[in-house]
Amino acid sequence: DILQAINQELGVQNGGRSCMLIDRRGKHYPFISRYRKEATGTLNDEQLRNLNERLTYLRNLEDKKNQVLPALRTRQADRRTEGTDPGSTDAG
């Protein structure tokens, strides 16, 4: 889970709620860190910015993974069908 990874990587407790708040409100880090303490806890605007950057990176990585893996599976299946899969153990 992306939010759990962010919490662990950045050592924060309320990362998930903070990320959702940032998504809804835009990137108004100083406002969020000052006036939304119930959602952010002790996170300051710099920590919120880091949290949002990491969230964006991990979401983009997940999107890319979801694009690449099906293509690789299709390619591997095509190679098996053609009998050119280098991982094949068939002696022929």
Sequence and secondary structure as in RCSB ss.txt:
>XXXX:A:sequence
DILQAINQELGVQNGGRSCMLIDRRGKHYPFISRYRKEATGTLNDEQLRNLNERLTYLRNLEDKKNQVLPALRTR
QADRRTEGTDPGSTDAG
>XXXX:A:secstr
 HHHHHHHHHT SSHHHHHHHHHHH S HHHHHHH HHHHTT  HHHHHHHHHHHHHHHHHHHHHHHHHHHHHHH
HHHHHHHT  TT     
